[in-house]
Amino acid sequence: MTDWIEQTEDMVYKGRIKVPYTWWVGETGSHFFATLRDEKKLMGTFCAKCDMVFMPPRKNCGRCFNQELSWKEVADEGTLLTYTVPAYEADIHPMKPPFAFGIIKLDGADTGLTHIVAGFGAGQLKAGLRVKAVFKEDRDGHILDIRHFQPV
């Protein structure tokens, strides 16, 4: 009864499958991206119980689990907390070097936003550097509507 197994040949087909899908960021993410797109404003969520502003915004507070957060505008300038500079060029990178991935604590926020840092000179990057958002002219409701942050 298992003779047919011995008569078969293993075959492996390598390929790629594209699976188109739509991803919904929820009510909180939708409000954040729509405001970024339409008004060029960065909005965080504020927890009155913890007195904290979250950027990127969250639906509820991760500290006290408060679900009654309000919207609060934060500045488009902030402080670079930490960064890493890619040591190689790759197709997956959002731009050509030189650039860095950084965590930026925007003025008015209590948490850091991870984003691209560009427009800096050799040796200029350091923790504590003041940076400002550079927005795309034509925005479409995406995190890359902020093209990058650059030194002030």
Secondary structure, DSSP 8 states (H G I E B T S, - for coil): --HHHHT------------------HHHHHHHHHHHHHH--EEEEEETTTTEEESS--SS-TTT-----EEEEE-SEEEEEEEE--SS--TTSSS-SS-EEEEEEETT-SS-EEEEE-S--TTT--TT-EEEEEE-SS--SSGGGEEEEEE-
